[in-house]
Amino acid sequence: MAKLYFNYSTMNAGKSTVLLQASHNYRERGMDTYLMTAALDGRAGVGRIASRIGISADADTFAPGNDVFAMIEQRLSEGDVTCVFVDEAQFLTEEQVWQLARAVDDLRVPILAYGLRVDFQGRLFPGSAALLALADEMREVRTICECGRKATMVIRQDDNGKAITEGAQVQIGGNETYVSLCRKHWREAVGR
C-alpha cells in the first residue's frame, strides 16, 4: 500500500544524503525512482539534489503554482516508477502537499518527502505544516546541537555569527548562514 512519508529535521542533519541513498538502493535493485526538488534552491545547480558529503543526482524541479500531481502522473506515463522522492519539501505549498497525497491515493505510488520542519524563527513552513497534517508516516532525521543534545531548531546568523531574528522566512543558505541548535541554545541565541 502506497503512503506519504515526511522525513523532517533541522539544517545539516543529512536529509538529502538519506534521500539519495534510498533512491540508490531502489535503483540498484532495478527499480526506477522519480526525484523532485524545489527550483528555489539552486545551491547545487537548478534541478540537482546534492549532499554535503559529495553525492548528488538530477531531479525535476517544482515551484509554487506547479501541479506536482500532474508532474508525477506524467512521469509515471513514461515508465514504471517504484517510488517518488521530494527534497526541500518545506517549499511545497499546501495545495502541492494535497497533490502529493492525491498521487499516493490515486496513482498508488509511495512518496517520501524530506524537508525542514521549522524556520529560523521557530515557525512551521507551510509545506511542512501540511505534511505534518497529511503524511501517513513521519520520521525525524536527527542531528545534534553544539552541546550534544538533539537539535530541533535553527538560527540564521549574520556575517559575524550573531543570530538574526527578523527577515523573510526563506533565504537559501548553508553552514555559513544556518546553525542547528537544541531549543535551549536556540532560545539563548535569539534572546527568548
N, C-alpha and C positions, 0 to 999 in steps of 0.2 A: 504494500500500500504506500503510495507516494505521500510525502509530508513536506511541510515548510519548516525549515530549521533556521534559527537565528543564533549565530555564534558571535558573541559580543565581548568587548573588552575596552581597555584604555589604549592609548598610543603605545607602540613598541612592544606589544605582547606577542606578536608573531602570527596575527590573524591571516595575513597574506601567505605566509610560509605554510600554515596548516592547510589553507585552501589549495595552494599549488601542489602540495604533497598528496592531498586527497585526489585531486584531478589526475595526477601522475599515476596513482595506484589504479584508478579505473582504466586509464589508457594502456597501462602496462598489461592489463588483462584483456585487451582488445575491445574495451567498451569506450565509446566516444562521450566526451563531455562538452558542454557549452559554457564558455566563460564570458562574464559581463562585468564591466566596471564603470564607474562614473566618469563621464567626459570631463568633468570639472577638475579632476586630479590628474594632471599630466606630468607629475614629477619623474616618472619612469618613461614618459612618452605617452601621447594620447593613444588609448587602446592597448595599453600594456599593464599587466599586473606584475609587480616586482616586490621582492622581499629584500630586507636589509642584508640578508645573508648571501645575496647574489643570484638567486634563482628568479626566473620570470617566464611569462607566457603572454601571447597575444590574446586579446579579448575584444568583443564588441562593446561599444560604449552606449550608455544611456544618459539622457539629460532630462530635466523637467519638461513635461509635455510629450515625451516619447511614450508610446504604448508598449510596455515591456511584454505584455501578453502576446501581442502581435509579433514582436521580435522572436519570442520563444516558439510560437506557432510556426513562423516562417522557417526557423532553423530546424524544427522537427520535420517539416515537409521536405527538407533537403537530405535527410538521412537520420538513422536511429541515433538518439541521444539518451544515454543512461541516466545522466544527472546534470543539472544546471547549477553553476556556481556564480554567486554575485558578490563582488568585492566592493568596498566602500558603500555598503548598504545604507548607512546613515544619510546618504544624499538622495535616496529614493523619496518620492513624495508619498503621502498617504495613499493616494489613488494608485500609484505604482505598486505599493505593497498589496493592495487589494487585487491588482492584476496578477501578481505572483501567486497569491492564494488561489485565484481562479485557474491559473495554469496548473497548479498542483491538483486541484479538484477535477477540472475538466479535461486536461491533457494527460493527467496521471503521470507526471514527471516529478521526481523529487527535486527540491530546490534548497540549496544551502546558501544562506546569506551571511556575510561576515561584515561587521562594522562596529563603529564606536557606539557606546550606549549614551554617554553624556558629553557635552561640550565643556569648554574651559570655565564656564560659569556654573557648572553643575546642573545644567538643564538638558532634558532629553532632546535629541534631534528628532524632527518629525518622522523620518523614516524609521528610526529606532523605536519611537513610541508606537507606531503602527505595527512594527514587527513584534514588539513585546505583547501587543494585544492579540495578534492574529497567528503567530507561529504555533505550530503543533508541538515543537520541542525547542528548548533554549539551552545553550551551553555557554558557559563562561570560559574564555581563554584567559588564563591568569598570567599576571606579571607582578613584579614586586616594586615597592616603594624603596627609597634610599635607606629606610630603617629596617627593611626586611619583611615588613607586613605586606599583605595583599594590597596592590594599588587598584583603586576603584575610581579615581578622579584624575583629571589632567589640568595642569596650568598652562597658559600661554605666557611666554616670557618675552621681554624686550631684549635689545642688544646687550644690555648689562646684566641679564639674568633675573631681572625683577618681574614679579608676576603682574600681568595685565588683567584688570578686572572688568574692562568695558571694551566694546567693539562689536563688529559683525560676528555672527555665530560661526560663519565659515571663513577660514583663512588657511589655505593649503600650506603645509609645512611639515618638517620632520623634527629630528632631535635638536636642531638649532632653535626651534620655536616652541616645542611642547615637551613637558616633563610629566610622567605619570607618578602619582603620589597616593598614599593612603588618605582617607578622609581627614584624619587629624592633621597631617602635614599640609594638605591642601588648604584646610581652614586657616592654619598659621600663615601660609604663603599669601592668601588673599585677604587676610585680616577679618575673618568671620569667627 
